[in-house]
Amino acid sequence: MKQNQTVTIVGVFLLLLLVFIPSVHADSGQTYEVGTDSLNVRSAPAHSAEVIGQLNDGDRVVVFDKAFGWVQTYYNGQEAWVASDYLFAANGVTSVNQKEITVIADEVRLRTGPGTQHKILGYASSGDTYTMVKTSNKWNKIMLNDGSIAWIASWLTNGNGSNHPAETSENHNHAKKQSSDSLAGYNIVLDPGHGGKDPGAIGIGGTFEKGIIMDTADNVAKQLRDAGATVILTRKDDYFIPLEERVRISNAYNTHAFISLHYNAYPSLAINGVSTYFHSGGDDRVLAGEIQSAIAQKVPLKNRGVMQKGYHVLRENNDLSVLIELGFITNPYDLDTVGTAEYHNNVAAGVVEGLKNYFDE
């Protein structure tokens, strides 16, 4: 009788373990660690299969079989499948698929943790490849050549897994003009304001700021590249990028100058002109002055001067940064002017000249 009670108690205990422990259970096999947040556990190896649970970053998975990019394990006592791309060996060295990522920009910072607040360990160059250990909050944990571990911003690699903005340096194969290469070696982050669900200022006739901005940004980017600069765009098309993400892009890269491009609006139709903003004094103020002066000499709009303001992309930025308001789309004259190709080209020439003047000092 006592022996039967013991068997019964042990059986109940094991049953409770299977039912209530929300982790993957198995008796043998290769152990891997989940390297992402909220990984779905499915009843079959397919995205259309029923979701029977979720795993979190750091959870352990014992793998028994592999099929079509999925691995078979056990979850709450039943057979289950999870996508293998997000599993890494528990020792942090290899993944189920030995996934490698490639850096898509030059002078990308390698850090001690997943965020710009962590210490810089070194820099990676475009084309460098690393074994990815895990991902966390849009950062990739990688193994360096010497076996040590570092973190790199996922949006600066080909393994970002999401629709992030185009920050890759696109000028490496671009023919530079021999007559104007004074910005060679400088990395410029160009930030076309707003985009996607955020139209920005709305001007006369329902004109959206976000649309005009891209025409200007394309011209500025081209002329910067022609002058030898490396250009990183926070967005290349009409999609939304949060302010925090724009700053993160700048802080993650070895940025020499961050320039945010905007158009303005005001209830009074009479208000017009161009202005350049900075957050703090010193170098930011000097750069704002150089760019404002150069643009004002090249465009017919009113020169409103340099102003100080705590815009998020300036206030939270670790790099040299300015924000340019390139005219009021609520003013009839400004709106007619800023919509021309000539204006976009003149603005671009002003930005390039302003940067040259600043870096030549």
Phi, psi and omega per residue, in radians:
M1 nan -0.801 -3.137
K2 -1.106 -0.665 3.125
Q3 -1.143 -0.698 3.119
N4 -1.123 -0.667 3.122
Q5 -1.111 -0.703 3.141
T6 -1.096 -0.787 3.124
V7 -1.063 -0.746 -3.128
T8 -1.098 -0.771 -3.125
I9 -1.102 -0.766 3.120
V10 -1.092 -0.718 3.133
G11 -1.103 -0.773 3.120
V12 -1.094 -0.710 -3.139
F13 -1.070 -0.774 3.122
L14 -1.144 -0.652 3.120
L15 -1.115 -0.729 3.117
L16 -1.102 -0.647 3.095
L17 -1.069 -0.757 -3.125
L18 -1.158 -0.618 -3.037
V19 -1.436 -0.722 -2.927
F20 -1.800 -0.319 3.138
I21 -1.402 2.042 -3.049
P22 -1.473 0.503 3.122
S23 -1.963 2.911 3.114
V24 -1.282 2.326 -3.094
H25 -2.088 2.370 3.031
A26 -2.828 2.787 -3.070
D27 -1.628 -0.469 -3.102
S28 -2.689 3.063 -3.130
G29 2.026 3.094 -3.139
Q30 -1.427 2.296 -3.104
T31 -1.647 2.309 3.093
Y32 -2.215 2.852 -3.135
E33 -2.027 2.444 3.105
V34 -1.272 2.283 -3.085
G35 -1.980 0.457 3.093
T36 -2.658 2.914 3.115
D37 -1.521 2.522 3.009
S38 0.940 1.061 3.084
L39 -1.517 2.136 -3.113
N40 -1.225 2.439 3.018
V41 -1.857 2.188 -3.023
R42 -2.081 2.831 -3.094
S43 -1.384 -0.261 -3.123
A44 -2.632 2.849 -3.102
P45 -1.384 1.192 -3.129
A46 -2.813 2.549 3.133
H47 -1.171 -0.364 3.132
S48 -1.498 -0.129 -3.110
A49 -1.231 2.760 -3.119
E50 -1.111 2.368 3.054
V51 -1.449 2.115 -3.100
I52 -1.917 -0.006 3.101
G53 3.025 -3.113 3.116
Q54 -2.434 2.577 3.064
L55 -2.020 2.677 -3.114
N56 -2.008 2.906 3.130
D57 -0.929 2.178 3.120
G58 1.712 -0.245 3.096
D59 -1.121 2.605 3.141
R60 -1.705 2.474 3.130
V61 -2.267 2.278 3.058
V62 -1.747 2.083 -3.025
V63 -1.683 2.306 3.135
F64 -1.994 -0.394 -3.099
D65 -2.719 2.791 3.124
K66 -2.332 2.482 3.127
A67 -2.818 2.101 2.989
F68 0.941 0.767 3.121
G69 1.425 0.191 3.123
W70 -2.161 2.722 3.047
V71 -2.168 2.542 -3.126
Q72 -1.713 2.335 3.121
T73 -2.502 -2.807 3.073
Y74 -2.256 2.435 -3.132
Y75 -2.340 2.093 -3.090
N76 0.915 0.641 3.043
G77 1.528 -0.046 3.141
Q78 -2.096 2.714 3.134
E79 -1.078 2.403 -3.099
A80 -2.565 2.874 -3.108
W81 -2.333 2.482 3.055
V82 -2.366 2.684 3.133
A83 -1.180 2.267 -3.020
S84 -1.302 -0.350 -3.089
D85 -1.058 -0.387 -3.039
Y86 -1.837 0.258 -3.140
L87 -1.962 2.383 -3.119
F88 -2.331 2.596 -3.112
A89 -0.976 2.511 -3.072
A90 -1.055 -0.390 3.096
N91 -1.464 0.003 3.035
G92 1.354 0.307 -3.067
V93 -1.882 -0.839 -3.085
T94 -2.178 2.729 3.085
S95 -1.849 3.031 3.111
V96 -0.998 -0.700 -3.114
N97 -1.836 0.186 -3.095
Q98 0.814 1.014 -3.038
K99 -1.277 2.312 3.062
E100 -2.017 2.602 3.081
I101 -2.120 2.711 -3.133
T102 -2.108 2.345 3.104
V103 -1.290 2.392 -3.059
I104 -1.968 0.237 3.106
A105 -2.600 2.844 3.131
D106 -1.598 2.706 3.059
E107 0.931 0.768 3.072
V108 -1.455 2.336 -3.047
R109 -1.328 2.344 3.012
L110 -1.761 2.252 -3.010
R111 -2.144 2.919 -3.124
T112 -1.396 -0.218 -3.128
G113 -2.682 3.022 -3.066
P114 -1.419 1.301 3.110
G115 2.930 2.745 -3.094
T116 -1.250 -0.197 3.118
Q117 -1.375 -0.192 -3.101
H118 -1.503 2.735 -3.069
K119 -1.120 2.492 3.103
I120 -1.425 2.205 3.113
L121 -1.606 -0.520 -3.076
G122 3.007 -2.827 -3.080
Y123 -2.334 2.611 3.067
A124 -2.010 2.697 -3.128
S125 -1.984 2.798 3.120
S126 -1.015 2.274 -3.126
G127 1.712 -0.271 3.088
D128 -1.121 2.435 3.134
T129 -2.071 2.535 -3.132
Y130 -2.474 2.668 3.002
T131 -1.390 2.214 -3.119
M132 -1.520 2.247 -3.133
V133 -1.572 -0.749 3.132
K134 -2.923 3.014 3.035
T135 -2.192 2.601 3.116
S136 -2.762 2.112 3.068
N137 0.891 0.852 3.070
K138 1.196 0.372 3.038
W139 -2.159 2.536 3.109
N140 -1.833 2.269 3.016
K141 -1.553 2.183 -3.021
I142 -2.219 2.778 3.055
M143 -1.800 2.182 -3.141
L144 -1.398 3.003 -3.067
N145 -1.086 -0.493 -3.134
D146 -1.541 0.110 3.119
G147 1.575 -0.117 3.113
S148 -1.386 2.953 -3.046
I149 -1.955 2.496 3.066
A150 -2.554 2.949 3.101
W151 -2.084 2.486 3.136
I152 -2.383 2.510 3.132
A153 -1.075 2.189 -3.050
S154 -1.135 -0.510 -3.102
W155 -1.306 -0.088 3.052
L156 -1.833 0.289 3.066
T157 -2.300 2.934 3.111
N158 -1.448 0.058 -3.129
G159 -1.911 0.611 -3.068
N160 -1.349 -0.448 3.057
G161 1.203 0.219 3.131
S162 -2.669 3.011 -3.082
N163 -1.533 1.315 3.127
H164 -1.581 2.877 -3.130
P165 -1.140 2.866 -3.096
A166 -1.509 1.661 -3.115
E167 -1.728 -0.110 -3.082
T168 -1.080 2.522 3.094
S169 -1.242 2.041 -3.042
E170 -1.779 0.053 -3.039
N171 -1.700 0.068 -3.042
H172 -1.141 -0.588 3.126
N173 -1.779 0.172 -3.103
H174 -1.563 2.269 -3.127
A175 -1.166 2.168 -3.126
K176 -1.558 2.519 3.081
K177 -1.306 2.186 -3.094
Q178 -1.134 -0.470 -3.076
S179 -1.383 -0.203 -3.080
S180 -2.584 1.528 -3.112
D181 -2.220 0.458 -3.042
S182 -1.265 -0.161 3.079
L183 -1.770 0.156 3.101
A184 -1.055 2.320 3.141
G185 1.624 -0.123 3.128
Y186 -1.727 2.372 3.125
N187 -1.817 2.061 -3.078
I188 -2.001 2.100 3.026
V189 -1.568 2.081 -3.127
L190 -1.840 2.160 -2.999
D191 -2.046 1.631 3.043
P192 -1.219 2.054 -3.027
G193 -1.115 2.714 3.017
H194 1.071 -2.637 -3.106
G195 2.071 2.655 3.112
G196 1.086 -2.209 -3.091
K197 -1.210 -0.202 3.138
D198 -1.839 1.775 -3.094
P199 -1.336 -0.250 -3.037
G200 1.326 -2.622 3.123
A201 -1.150 2.558 3.088
I202 -2.026 2.104 -3.038
G203 -1.799 -2.839 -3.137
I204 -1.033 2.379 3.132
G205 1.229 0.318 3.135
G206 1.310 0.396 3.122
T207 -1.172 2.237 3.123
F208 -1.608 2.330 3.068
E209 -1.000 -0.730 -3.022
K210 -1.035 -0.523 -3.118
G211 -1.315 -0.771 -3.139
I212 -1.157 -0.622 -3.087
I213 -0.983 -0.748 -3.061
M214 -1.144 -0.632 3.079
D215 -1.092 -0.724 3.109
T216 -1.153 -0.821 -3.092
A217 -1.051 -0.702 3.131
D218 -1.064 -0.716 3.127
N219 -1.203 -0.750 3.122
V220 -1.093 -0.787 -3.140
A221 -1.040 -0.761 -3.121
K222 -1.099 -0.798 -3.103
Q223 -1.217 -0.573 3.063
L224 -1.123 -0.751 3.122
R225 -1.152 -0.698 3.093
D226 -1.065 -0.501 3.122
A227 -1.482 -0.004 3.050
G228 1.795 -0.060 -3.081
A229 -1.346 2.684 2.939
T230 -1.568 2.211 -3.057
V231 -1.984 2.266 3.073
I232 -2.052 2.044 3.126
L233 -1.646 2.312 3.090
T234 -1.274 -0.455 2.971
R235 -2.620 2.617 -3.126
K236 -2.045 -0.020 -3.100
D237 -2.675 -2.979 -3.050
D238 -1.509 1.329 3.029
Y239 -2.415 2.753 -3.016
F240 -1.462 2.312 3.050
I241 -2.217 2.081 3.128
P242 -1.058 2.687 3.129
L243 -1.014 -0.696 -3.132
E244 -1.078 -0.630 -3.128
E245 -1.225 -0.638 3.118
R246 -1.097 -0.763 3.115
V247 -1.162 -0.697 -3.131
R248 -1.080 -0.666 3.113
I249 -1.084 -0.804 -3.140
S250 -1.108 -0.789 -3.088
N251 -1.224 -0.478 -3.113
A252 -1.381 -0.351 -3.080
Y253 -1.784 2.770 3.066
N254 -1.404 1.303 -2.979
T255 -1.484 2.310 3.061
H256 -1.636 -0.481 3.074
A257 -2.773 2.386 3.077
F258 -1.938 2.176 -3.096
I259 -2.199 2.025 3.131
S260 -1.742 2.247 -3.064
L261 -1.846 2.314 -3.104
H262 -2.555 2.866 2.904
Y263 -2.147 2.654 -2.962
N264 -1.833 2.970 3.068
A265 -2.621 2.677 3.130
Y266 -2.742 2.552 -3.125
P267 -1.014 -0.562 3.123
S268 -1.524 2.225 -3.131
L269 -1.179 -0.301 -3.063
A270 -1.353 -0.368 -3.091
I271 -1.277 2.280 -3.080
N272 -2.633 3.038 3.011
G273 1.972 3.062 -3.080
V274 -1.995 2.449 3.098
S275 -2.539 2.729 3.104
T276 -2.200 2.346 -3.037
Y277 -1.947 2.620 3.009
F278 -2.395 2.800 3.139
H279 -1.693 -0.883 -3.123
S280 -1.999 2.911 3.136
G281 -1.324 -2.726 3.110
G282 1.226 -2.347 -3.048
D283 -1.086 -0.670 3.124
D284 -1.036 -0.759 3.132
R285 -1.128 -0.719 3.140
V286 -1.129 -0.810 3.133
L287 -1.088 -0.738 3.116
A288 -1.019 -0.730 3.136
G289 -1.134 -0.728 -3.134
E290 -1.131 -0.781 -3.120
I291 -1.199 -0.767 3.137
Q292 -1.060 -0.768 -3.138
S293 -1.093 -0.755 -3.112
A294 -1.178 -0.757 3.131
I295 -1.137 -0.747 -3.099
A296 -1.051 -0.515 3.132
Q297 -1.374 -0.233 -3.029
K298 -1.953 -0.232 -3.117
V299 -2.101 2.698 -3.077
P300 -1.479 -0.003 -3.103
L301 -1.356 2.789 -3.129
K302 -1.065 2.419 3.089
N303 -1.541 1.840 -3.124
R304 -1.551 -0.109 3.039
G305 1.522 -2.947 -3.115
V306 -1.752 2.405 -3.085
M307 -2.359 2.709 3.113
Q308 -1.857 2.286 3.133
K309 -2.749 2.612 -3.054
G310 -1.592 0.877 3.077
Y311 -1.050 2.522 -3.067
H312 -0.988 -0.778 -3.066
V313 -1.196 -0.275 3.055
L314 -1.685 -0.804 -3.063
R315 -1.090 -0.704 -3.065
E316 -1.657 0.089 -3.048
N317 -1.567 2.330 3.098
N318 -1.451 -0.182 -3.025
D319 -1.852 2.918 3.023
L320 -0.988 2.185 -2.996
S321 -2.622 2.502 3.060
V322 -2.478 2.818 3.072
L323 -2.260 2.248 -3.080
I324 -1.920 2.195 2.991
E325 -1.718 1.952 -2.899
L326 -1.676 0.301 3.098
G327 2.408 2.840 -3.121
F328 -1.765 2.014 3.136
I329 -1.403 0.068 2.999
T330 -1.718 0.012 3.065
N331 -1.858 2.199 -3.058
P332 -0.972 -0.774 -3.117
Y333 -1.173 -0.822 3.127
D334 -1.026 -0.779 -3.087
L335 -1.096 -0.754 3.111
D336 -1.091 -0.612 -3.074
T337 -1.335 -0.791 -3.027
V338 -1.238 -0.237 3.134
G339 -1.481 0.020 -3.085
T340 -1.684 2.651 3.095
A341 -1.122 -0.604 3.128
E342 -1.048 -0.733 -3.133
Y343 -1.133 -0.791 3.133
H344 -1.034 -0.725 3.138
N345 -1.164 -0.684 3.141
N346 -1.193 -0.677 3.071
V347 -1.076 -0.788 -3.140
A348 -1.046 -0.766 3.128
A349 -1.082 -0.645 3.116
G350 -1.169 -0.722 3.120
V351 -1.105 -0.793 3.131
V352 -1.072 -0.816 -3.129
E353 -1.103 -0.722 3.126
G354 -1.081 -0.733 3.105
L355 -1.152 -0.745 3.111
K356 -1.040 -0.805 -3.126
N357 -1.076 -0.690 -3.132
Y358 -1.175 -0.857 -3.078
F359 -1.266 -0.335 3.109
D360 -1.416 -0.230 -3.080
E361 -1.207 nan nan
